[in-house]
Amino acid sequence: MSKIILILIFALSLVLWGYAIFVFCKRWIYNSLNLRSEGIIPSILVGNLTVGGTGKTPFIQFLQSELSNQYNLAVLSRGYGRKTRGFLEVSENMNWQQVGDEPLEIKKNDVSASVFVCENRLKGIQKISELKPNINCVLLDDGFQHLRLKANRQILLCDYNNPYFKQLFSLPFGKLREFRFTDQVADMVVYTKCPQNLELKEKQELSARYVDRKQSVFFSTYEITSPKSIFYENDFCETKAILVTGIASTNGILESLNDTKISFHFKYPDHHPFTENEINKWIESCEFHKTKSIILTRKDLQRLGDTEFMDVLIKNDLKLFEIHTEVRILFDEKDQLIKKLKI
C-alpha cells in the first residue's frame, strides 16, 4: 500500500510540477555542461518566474529612458504572438502580426529606438552587432528561461499583488514557469505595482527574503496615465466610456479611471487578436450606453493599428483614447538601481 501511495504522490508531483521539473533539468544541464554564452554585446535581461502580468514592457521602457544617456541601446524581444520567424528589425510601419504587439508598442513609443525580435536571443544579439555596430547594450524583454544566453545583468520582476513566492504550482495548472528558488540566480529583484505609499516597514519585511543573498531589491509603482486621444491633441473630458483591455493584468486600471464612468469593460486574454464580431459589440455597447468614447491600452492599440477594424470604428464616429503604464522607483532609489546595472 505504501508503494502505491508513493507512486500516486510521485505522479501527482509530475502533474503539478512537470513543467518546472523540465525547466529545472534543462537549466541544470546548461549550467553543468557550460552551454551558456554571453552575447557579443553586453545585455540586461528583464524577466520573471510567472506567466505574464509583472510589467516587463513598461520596465523595459523605463530602462530605455534612464540608460539612454549612458549607452547606445537596442531592445530585443521574442516577439510573442507574431506570425513571422527569425530576426527582424521593428519598424513603426509594421503591424503586430509581423513583430508582436509589445515590440511594436516599444517602437512606436520612441520611433528613434532600435527594436528587434528574434526567438534565439544569442543569435539576435549577433545580428544586432552586425547591423548596428554602435549598439553597446541590449535590453532583453523577457528571456529569463532562454538559457543559451547568459545575460550580463538579470532583473527578476515580482508583482507585489501576486508574488511568485506565493504561487503553488507550475504550468499548466499554475502560473510558475520555474521553481521559486530559481530567483536566486537573478542579480536584482524588483517588486512591481507596489502602492505609492508603501511603508518602509513592509519594504524591509519583503527585502528580508533576500538578505542572505548578493541581490539588490528595489520597489516600484506602476502609474496609469490619463486617457489621451489617438487622433487629436485634446485632453480626455468625457464623463463615461467603454474600456477595452487585452492584457495579462488589469489591476489598477479601473481605479485610475475613477473620474470616468466605465459603462462596460470588454476584458480579453493577453495578446488577444480582435475580431470583426468583437468590434461590432464595442459599437453596439457604445450605442446602448450612449457614449462615443472607447479607452484602450497602448498595447491593445497595436492590434488594431491600420486595420479595417480601425476604419469601422472611425466611420461610426467613435473617439479612441489610449492609456499606458509608467514606472516610478520608490524610496528615492532610482539612481541606486541604475548604478547597479552598470556593465
C-alpha positions as CSV (number, residue, x, y, z in Angstrom):
1,M,0.0,0.0,0.0
2,S,2.8,2.4,0.9
3,K,4.4,1.8,-2.6
4,I,1.1,2.7,-4.2
5,I,0.8,5.9,-2.2
6,L,4.4,6.9,-3.1
7,I,3.7,6.2,-6.8
8,L,0.5,8.3,-6.6
9,I,2.4,11.1,-4.8
10,F,5.1,11.0,-7.5
11,A,2.5,11.0,-10.3
12,L,0.7,14.0,-8.7
13,S,4.0,15.8,-8.4
14,L,4.7,15.3,-12.1
15,V,1.3,16.6,-13.0
16,L,1.5,19.7,-10.8
17,W,5.2,20.4,-11.2
18,G,6.0,18.7,-14.5
19,Y,6.9,21.9,-16.4
20,A,9.0,23.3,-13.6
21,I,10.9,20.0,-13.3
22,F,11.6,20.0,-17.0
23,V,12.9,23.6,-16.9
24,F,14.9,22.9,-13.8
25,C,16.6,19.9,-15.5
26,K,17.2,22.0,-18.6
27,R,18.8,24.8,-16.5
28,W,20.9,22.2,-14.7
29,I,22.2,20.7,-17.9
30,Y,23.0,24.1,-19.4
31,N,25.0,25.1,-16.3
32,S,26.7,21.8,-15.7
33,L,27.9,21.4,-19.3
34,N,28.7,25.1,-19.6
35,L,26.4,25.6,-22.6
36,R,25.5,29.2,-21.9
37,S,27.3,32.0,-23.6
38,E,27.5,35.8,-23.2
39,G,26.4,37.8,-26.2
40,I,28.9,39.8,-28.3
41,I,27.2,42.9,-26.9
42,P,26.6,43.3,-23.1
43,S,22.9,42.7,-22.2
44,I,20.5,43.4,-19.4
45,L,17.6,41.0,-19.1
46,V,14.2,41.7,-17.6
47,G,12.2,38.6,-16.8
48,N,10.0,36.8,-14.3
49,L,9.1,33.4,-12.9
50,T,5.4,33.6,-13.6
51,V,3.3,33.8,-16.7
52,G,2.6,37.4,-17.7
53,G,1.4,40.4,-15.7
54,T,4.5,41.5,-13.9
55,G,5.1,44.6,-16.1
56,K,8.1,43.7,-18.2
57,T,7.4,46.0,-21.1
58,P,6.8,49.2,-19.0
59,F,10.0,48.4,-17.1
60,I,12.0,48.0,-20.4
61,Q,10.7,51.4,-21.4
62,F,11.7,52.8,-18.1
63,L,15.2,51.5,-18.6
64,Q,15.3,52.8,-22.1
65,S,14.7,56.3,-20.7
66,E,17.1,56.1,-17.8
67,L,20.0,54.3,-19.6
68,S,19.9,56.2,-22.9
69,N,22.4,58.8,-21.8
70,Q,24.9,56.0,-20.8
71,Y,24.6,53.5,-23.7
72,N,23.6,53.2,-27.3
73,L,20.7,50.9,-26.6
74,A,18.8,48.2,-28.5
75,V,15.7,46.2,-27.3
76,L,15.5,42.6,-28.2
77,S,12.3,40.6,-27.8
78,R,11.0,37.2,-28.8
79,G,8.0,38.9,-30.4
80,Y,5.3,36.8,-28.7
81,G,2.2,36.3,-30.9
82,R,3.8,37.2,-34.2
83,K,3.2,35.2,-37.4
84,T,6.8,35.5,-38.6
85,R,10.0,33.7,-37.7
86,G,13.7,34.7,-37.2
87,F,15.4,38.0,-36.8
88,L,13.6,41.2,-37.8
89,E,14.2,44.9,-37.0
90,V,10.9,46.5,-35.9
91,S,9.6,49.5,-37.9
92,E,6.8,51.7,-36.9
93,N,5.2,50.9,-40.2
94,M,4.9,47.2,-39.4
95,N,1.9,45.5,-37.8
96,W,1.7,43.3,-34.7
97,Q,1.4,40.1,-36.7
98,Q,4.9,40.8,-38.1
99,V,6.7,41.6,-34.9
100,G,4.3,41.2,-31.9
101,D,2.3,43.8,-30.1
102,E,4.8,44.6,-27.3
103,P,7.9,45.3,-29.6
104,L,5.7,47.4,-31.8
105,E,4.5,49.4,-28.7
106,I,8.1,50.0,-27.7
107,K,9.0,51.2,-31.2
108,K,6.0,53.5,-31.6
109,N,6.6,54.9,-28.1
110,D,10.1,56.1,-29.4
111,V,10.4,55.8,-33.1
112,S,14.2,56.5,-32.8
113,A,14.7,53.4,-30.7
114,S,16.4,50.3,-32.1
115,V,14.0,47.4,-31.5
116,F,14.4,43.8,-32.8
117,V,12.7,40.5,-32.5
118,C,14.3,37.0,-32.6
119,E,13.5,33.7,-30.9
120,N,17.2,32.9,-30.4
121,R,18.4,35.8,-28.2
122,L,22.1,34.9,-28.7
123,K,21.7,34.9,-32.5
124,G,19.7,38.1,-32.2
125,I,22.4,39.9,-30.4
126,Q,25.0,38.7,-33.0
127,K,22.7,40.1,-35.8
128,I,22.3,43.4,-34.0
129,S,26.1,43.8,-33.7
130,E,26.4,43.2,-37.5
131,L,23.6,45.6,-38.4
132,K,24.3,48.4,-35.9
133,P,27.9,48.3,-34.7
134,N,27.3,51.4,-32.5
135,I,25.0,49.5,-30.2
136,N,26.8,48.7,-26.9
137,C,23.9,47.5,-24.7
138,V,20.9,45.3,-25.4
139,L,17.8,45.3,-23.2
140,L,16.2,41.9,-23.3
141,D,12.4,42.0,-22.9
142,D,11.7,38.6,-21.3
143,G,14.1,35.6,-21.7
144,F,14.8,34.5,-18.1
145,Q,14.2,31.0,-19.3
146,H,16.2,31.4,-22.5
147,L,19.3,29.5,-21.3
148,R,21.5,29.8,-24.3
149,L,22.3,33.4,-23.5
150,K,24.0,34.3,-20.2
151,A,23.0,38.0,-19.7
152,N,25.4,40.3,-18.0
153,R,22.6,41.5,-15.7
154,Q,19.4,39.7,-14.8
155,I,16.5,41.6,-13.4
156,L,13.7,39.5,-11.9
157,L,10.3,41.3,-11.6
158,C,7.9,40.3,-8.8
159,D,4.3,41.5,-8.8
160,Y,3.6,43.0,-5.4
161,N,-0.1,41.9,-5.6
162,N,0.7,38.4,-6.8
163,P,4.2,37.5,-5.9
164,Y,5.8,34.4,-7.4
165,F,6.8,33.0,-4.0
166,K,3.1,32.6,-3.1
167,Q,2.4,30.6,-6.2
168,L,2.0,26.8,-5.6
169,F,2.1,25.1,-9.0
170,S,3.7,25.4,-12.3
171,L,2.3,25.4,-15.8
172,P,-0.3,24.3,-17.0
173,F,-2.1,24.2,-13.6
174,G,-0.4,27.2,-12.0
175,K,1.4,30.3,-13.1
176,L,5.0,29.4,-12.3
177,R,7.5,28.9,-15.1
178,E,10.1,27.6,-12.8
179,F,10.6,26.6,-9.2
180,R,10.5,29.6,-6.9
181,F,14.1,29.1,-5.7
182,T,15.4,29.9,-9.2
183,D,15.0,33.6,-8.1
184,Q,18.5,33.3,-6.6
185,V,20.2,33.4,-10.0
186,A,18.9,37.0,-10.6
187,D,21.2,39.9,-9.9
188,M,18.3,42.1,-8.9
189,V,14.7,41.7,-7.8
190,V,12.2,44.5,-8.4
191,Y,8.8,44.5,-6.9
192,T,6.3,46.0,-9.4
193,K,2.9,47.6,-9.0
194,C,3.5,48.5,-5.3
195,P,1.2,51.0,-3.6
196,Q,2.6,54.5,-4.0
197,N,2.6,54.9,-0.2
198,L,4.3,51.6,0.5
199,E,5.6,51.8,4.1
200,L,9.3,51.4,5.0
201,K,8.4,48.6,7.4
202,E,6.8,46.5,4.7
203,K,9.7,47.2,2.3
204,Q,12.1,45.9,5.0
205,E,10.0,42.8,5.5
206,L,9.8,42.0,1.8
207,S,13.6,42.7,1.4
208,A,14.4,40.3,4.3
209,R,13.6,37.4,2.0
210,Y,16.8,38.1,0.0
211,V,19.0,39.3,2.9
212,D,21.4,36.2,2.7
213,R,22.0,36.7,-1.0
214,K,24.1,39.0,-3.0
215,Q,21.0,40.5,-4.6
216,S,19.7,44.1,-4.8
217,V,16.0,44.6,-4.1
218,F,14.0,47.6,-5.3
219,F,10.4,48.6,-5.2
220,S,8.4,50.4,-8.0
221,T,4.9,51.7,-8.5
222,Y,3.2,51.5,-11.9
223,E,1.1,54.5,-12.7
224,I,-1.6,54.5,-15.4
225,T,-1.6,57.7,-17.5
226,S,-4.7,59.7,-18.2
227,P,-6.6,58.8,-21.4
228,K,-5.2,60.6,-24.5
229,S,-6.8,60.9,-27.9
230,I,-5.0,58.9,-30.5
231,F,-6.2,61.3,-33.2
232,Y,-6.2,64.7,-31.6
233,E,-4.2,66.7,-29.0
234,N,-7.3,67.5,-26.9
235,D,-7.5,66.2,-23.3
236,F,-9.9,63.5,-22.3
237,C,-13.0,65.2,-20.8
238,E,-15.7,62.5,-21.3
239,T,-18.0,61.5,-18.4
240,K,-18.3,57.9,-19.5
241,A,-16.7,55.5,-21.9
242,I,-16.2,51.8,-22.9
243,L,-13.0,50.2,-21.7
244,V,-11.2,47.5,-23.8
245,T,-8.3,45.5,-22.4
246,G,-6.4,42.5,-23.8
247,I,-3.6,42.4,-21.2
248,A,-2.4,39.9,-18.5
249,S,-3.4,42.1,-15.6
250,T,-5.9,45.0,-15.3
251,N,-5.2,45.7,-11.7
252,G,-5.2,49.5,-11.1
253,I,-6.7,50.5,-14.4
254,L,-10.3,50.9,-13.2
255,E,-9.0,52.8,-10.1
256,S,-7.0,55.1,-12.3
257,L,-10.2,56.0,-14.3
258,N,-12.3,56.8,-11.2
259,D,-13.2,60.2,-12.7
260,T,-14.8,58.5,-15.6
261,K,-17.8,56.2,-15.5
262,I,-16.8,53.0,-17.3
263,S,-20.1,51.8,-18.7
264,F,-18.8,48.4,-19.8
265,H,-15.4,46.7,-19.7
266,F,-14.5,44.3,-22.5
267,K,-11.8,42.2,-20.9
268,Y,-9.9,39.8,-23.2
269,P,-6.9,37.5,-22.6
270,D,-3.3,38.8,-23.0
271,H,-2.3,39.4,-26.7
272,H,-5.9,38.7,-27.8
273,P,-6.4,39.3,-31.6
274,F,-9.6,41.3,-32.0
275,T,-12.3,40.0,-34.4
276,E,-15.0,41.7,-36.5
277,N,-17.7,40.3,-34.2
278,E,-16.0,41.9,-31.2
279,I,-15.6,45.2,-32.9
280,N,-19.3,45.2,-33.6
281,K,-20.0,44.5,-30.0
282,W,-18.0,47.6,-29.0
283,I,-20.1,49.7,-31.3
284,E,-23.3,48.2,-30.0
285,S,-22.2,48.8,-26.4
286,C,-21.4,52.4,-27.2
287,E,-24.8,52.9,-28.7
288,F,-26.5,51.2,-25.8
289,H,-24.7,53.2,-23.2
290,K,-24.9,56.5,-25.2
291,T,-21.2,57.2,-25.4
292,K,-18.8,57.8,-28.3
293,S,-15.6,57.1,-26.3
294,I,-13.6,53.9,-26.2
295,I,-10.5,53.6,-23.9
296,L,-7.8,51.0,-24.8
297,T,-4.3,50.3,-23.5
298,R,-1.5,51.3,-25.8
299,K,-0.5,47.7,-26.2
300,D,-4.1,46.8,-27.4
301,L,-4.0,49.6,-29.9
302,Q,-1.1,47.8,-31.7
303,R,-3.5,45.0,-32.5
304,L,-5.9,47.5,-34.1
305,G,-3.4,49.5,-36.0
306,D,-4.2,50.4,-39.6
307,T,-6.7,47.6,-39.9
308,E,-10.2,47.6,-41.4
309,F,-11.4,47.4,-37.8
310,M,-10.0,50.8,-37.1
311,D,-11.7,52.2,-40.2
312,V,-15.0,50.8,-39.0
313,L,-14.7,52.5,-35.6
314,I,-13.8,55.8,-37.3
315,K,-16.8,55.5,-39.6
316,N,-19.0,55.1,-36.6
317,D,-17.7,58.4,-35.3
318,L,-16.2,56.8,-32.2
319,K,-13.4,58.6,-30.2
320,L,-10.5,56.4,-29.3
321,F,-8.3,57.1,-26.3
322,E,-5.2,55.3,-25.1
323,I,-3.7,54.7,-21.6
324,H,-0.4,53.2,-20.7
325,T,1.8,52.4,-17.7
326,E,4.7,54.4,-16.4
327,V,7.2,53.2,-13.8
328,R,8.4,55.1,-10.8
329,I,11.0,53.7,-8.4
330,L,10.1,54.2,-4.7
331,F,12.1,55.4,-1.7
332,D,14.2,57.7,-3.9
333,E,16.3,54.7,-5.0
334,K,16.2,55.2,-8.8
335,D,19.8,56.4,-9.1
336,Q,20.9,53.4,-7.0
337,L,19.1,51.0,-9.2
338,I,20.6,52.4,-12.4
339,K,24.1,52.4,-10.8
340,K,23.7,48.6,-10.0
341,L,23.0,48.0,-13.7
342,K,26.4,49.3,-14.9
343,I,28.0,46.8,-17.2
